Amino acid sequence: MVCEACGKPIDSIDIGAYRKLMDKSAKAFLCRECLAARLGWTREYLDGVILMYRKRGCTLFPPLADTDN
């Protein structure tokens, strides 16, 4: 899959972030850079929000590995 805005390949974290923050039933997605821009956030802030949800066990994201903390 690719980002609907810029065409960059996306991964499961991009998909989880889009579903968590924009539309749980989405079929098209934005990469983290484009999602952050759409939300008016920095990429660093978005990464922090994603990490928070992953630490809380949100099933829209892949589980954290011990080295991801």
C-alpha positions as CSV (number, residue, x, y, z in Angstrom):
1,M,0.0,0.0,0.0
2,V,1.0,3.6,-0.5
3,C,0.2,7.0,1.0
4,E,-2.8,8.6,-0.7
5,A,-1.1,12.0,-0.5
6,C,2.5,11.4,-1.4
7,G,2.7,7.9,-2.8
8,K,5.3,6.7,-0.2
9,P,5.0,3.1,0.9
10,I,3.2,2.7,4.2
11,D,3.6,0.1,7.0
12,S,1.3,-1.3,9.7
13,I,2.2,1.6,12.1
14,D,1.0,4.1,9.5
15,I,-2.2,2.2,9.0
16,G,-2.8,1.8,12.7
17,A,-2.2,5.6,13.3
18,Y,-4.6,6.5,10.6
19,R,-7.3,4.2,11.9
20,K,-6.8,5.3,15.5
21,L,-6.7,9.0,14.8
22,M,-8.9,9.5,11.7
23,D,-11.2,6.6,10.6
24,K,-11.3,3.1,12.0
25,S,-12.9,1.7,8.9
26,A,-10.6,3.4,6.4
27,K,-9.4,1.6,3.3
28,A,-6.9,4.3,2.1
29,F,-4.3,5.7,4.4
30,L,-1.7,8.5,4.8
31,C,2.0,7.9,5.8
32,R,3.0,9.3,9.2
33,E,4.5,12.5,7.7
34,C,1.3,13.3,5.8
35,L,-0.9,12.3,8.7
36,A,1.1,14.6,11.0
37,A,0.7,17.5,8.6
38,R,-3.0,16.8,8.2
39,L,-3.4,17.0,12.0
40,G,-1.2,20.1,12.3
41,W,1.3,18.1,14.4
42,T,5.0,17.5,14.0
43,R,6.2,14.0,13.1
44,E,7.9,13.8,16.5
45,Y,4.7,14.6,18.3
46,L,2.8,12.0,16.3
47,D,5.5,9.4,17.0
48,G,5.1,10.1,20.7
49,V,1.3,9.6,20.5
50,I,1.8,6.4,18.6
51,L,4.2,5.1,21.2
52,M,1.8,6.0,24.0
53,Y,-1.0,3.9,22.3
54,R,1.4,1.0,21.7
55,K,2.5,1.0,25.3
56,R,-1.1,0.9,26.4
57,G,-1.6,-2.2,24.2
58,C,-3.8,-0.7,21.4
59,T,-4.4,-3.5,19.0
60,L,-4.4,-1.2,16.0
61,F,-0.6,-1.2,16.2
62,P,1.9,-4.0,16.2
63,P,3.0,-4.9,19.8
64,L,6.1,-3.3,21.2
65,A,9.3,-5.4,21.3
66,D,11.4,-5.1,24.5
67,T,13.9,-2.9,22.5
68,D,11.2,-0.4,21.4
69,N,10.7,1.2,24.8
